[in-house]
């Protein structure tokens, strides 16, 4: 029996998140329990304010829960210190955001190289990785172009390549097609599914697109900070 069969990739236990405001406490997440297996493709849906992005940010170590735990391969990342969490996140989790979050002063190639350089890879190795990934996403002809010189779909392809630079175990995508037209959205979805089919990672996509959600392995619906189904 493999380790993947013994230990869930992600296990969420009684996860809560709240904020204190001048008008009292606001509950964002209210006791989520969830198990996610290796290589699953999961869509997360729900109305605005349901807690989807907060949930995604906590899974990715970008935010801290108020209570409960997030175990990744049996390790509770909510207990990691700042430096340890940064290293773990860079090596284990890839992020794709709705608005790309590319560094505007750097080229497509440099943006994709960045995670490997941060991890301490030699420049040549980081460049080789980035060249390979940009070819995989169909942008080998746009290496020296900066984000402002790329279309929205091209920018998102760069963001996908950057997210995979460290061969992450988990890819978290928050509305990756939310800022794109329908044709480009379909291209990005096909790209993500193709990369997943040829890769070795679990993929969670927060989306309002029912068509996209139906084409994943599992749908999680959130409502009022809870997993409804």
N, C-alpha and C positions, 0 to 999 in steps of 0.2 A: 504494500500500500504506500502511495506517495505522500510526501509532506502536504501537498495541496489537498489531498483527500482527508488528512488528519486535522489540519488547522485551516479555518476559513481565511481567505485573503483579508477580508475586512469583517470585523464583528463590532457592531454598535450596540452598546448596552445602556438603556435608560438615559439616553442623551437629552439634556435640557440646555436651553439658552434663554436668558432673560436680560433685559436692560432696565435700569432704574431711571425714571424720568421725574420731572417736577410734578407729574400727575399720577405717580405710582409706578408699579412694576409692569413692564410689557413682556409677556411670555411669547417668545419667538419659536422655540422648539419645546415640546412637552412630552418627554419620555419616549424617545424613539428607540426601538429594538429592531435590529436588522442584521442579516448575514449575507455577505456577497462572496461568491466563489471565484476562483481563478478563471480568467478569460471570459467571464460573462460580459454581455453587452446590455446595459441597463439604461432605460429612459426614465427620467424623473419629471413628472408633470404636476400641475396644480395652479390654482389662481394666483395672481399677484398677491404677495403678502403671506403666502402659505408657508414660507420658511425654506424654500428650495435652495436659494443661493447661500443662505446662512449655513444650511446643512452641508452643502458642497464645500464651502470655505472651511468648515470644521474638519471634514474628511481630509482635506488637503493640508491641514495644519496652518492655514492662513488666519484662523480665528480660534479662540479657545472656548470650550463649553463651560457653562455654569455648573453642570453636574453630569455624572455619567462618564462613560469612557468610549474611546475609539481605539480598537486594537487592529493593527495591521500586521498580519502574520504573527499574531500573538503578543505583539509589543504595543503597549498603551502609549500612543504618541502624545496624549495630553499631559503626560508626566515628563516629557523631554524638556531639557533646558534649551535656551535660545539657539546656541551654536549647534547643538546636537540636532535640534529640529530643522534648522536650516540645511544641514548636510543631508539629513534623511529625506527631506522634501526634494532637494535637488537631484538626488540619486534614484528616488523611488516613484515620484509623482510628476506627471506632465500636465500642464494647464493650457487650455484653449479658452479664450474669453471672447465675448460678443464683439468687443471693440479692439481686438487684436493685441493691444498692449505692447506693440513693437517699439523699439527705441528709434526715434525719428532721425537721429543724426548718424545712424549706422546703416550699412547696406543690408540687403537680404542675407547675404552670406555671413556677415558679421553678427547679425541678430541670431542666426541659427547656431553659430559657434559659441555664443555667450555662455550657455550652461556648462559646456565642457571646459571652457577657460576658467570659469568660477570654481569648478571642481578641481582645477590644477592640472588638467591635461596639457601636454605640450601643444604649441600653436599648430604644428603640422598635423598632429593627430586630430585636433578639434576641427581643422579646416577639411580634412578628409571626410570626417563624419558629416559635416555640414554639406559638402558637395554631394555626397551620396544621397542624403535626405532630400535636398532640393531637386535632385534628379527624380527621386521617387514621387515627389508631389508635382512634377511637371514644370519646374521653374529653373532648369539649368541654364536657360537663356536670359535670366533676370538677376544674376548673381550680384552685380554691382549697383543695382537700382535701390534707392532708399524707399522707405514706406510711402512717402508722399508721391513717388513716381509709379506706384503700383495701384491697380484696381482693388476694390474691396475684396473680391474673391482671391486675388493674388496675395494680398496681405494675409488673408486667413490661411492660405496654403503655407506661407512662411511661418505663421504661428503654429500650425500643425507640425511642421518640420522641426521647429524649435522645441515643441513639447516632447518630441520623441528623441531628442539629441542624446539623452542619457539612458536610452532603452528602459524607460520606466515600467514598473509593474502595474501602474494605475494611470489611466488618462482621464482627467476630469475636464469636461467641456461644458461651459455655462453659456447657453444660447448661442452655439457656434454659427448658426445660420440666421440668427435673429435680425441681423443688419444687412441681409443680402436679398437680392431678388430671387424669384422662384427657381430660375434655371441655375443660377450660381449656387443656391442652397442645395439643389439636387447634386451638383458636382461635388460639393464639400462632403455631403453625406456619403456619396459613393466612395470618395477618397478615404474617409474615416473607416468605413466598413471594409474596404480593400486592404488598408494598412493593418486593421485588426485581424483579418483573415490570414495575413502573412506574418503576423507578429506574435507576441507572447505577453499580452497585457490585457487587463480588465478595463472596460470603458464605461463611464457614467456620463450621460448627457442630460443636462437640464434643458428642457425645451417646452415651447407652447405649440409645436408643430406635431399634430396627431399623426400625420403621414410618416414623419421621421420616427416617432415613438413606436408605431406599430411594427416597424422593421427591425427593432431590437429584440433581444432574447426575453427580456422581462420589462414590465412597466410598473413603476412605483408611483402611486398617486398620493400627494400630500395635501392635507387640509388642516388649517388652523394649527400648524406646528406638529402635526402627527402624520404618520403613515396610515392612510385610509385603506389602501390595498396594495 
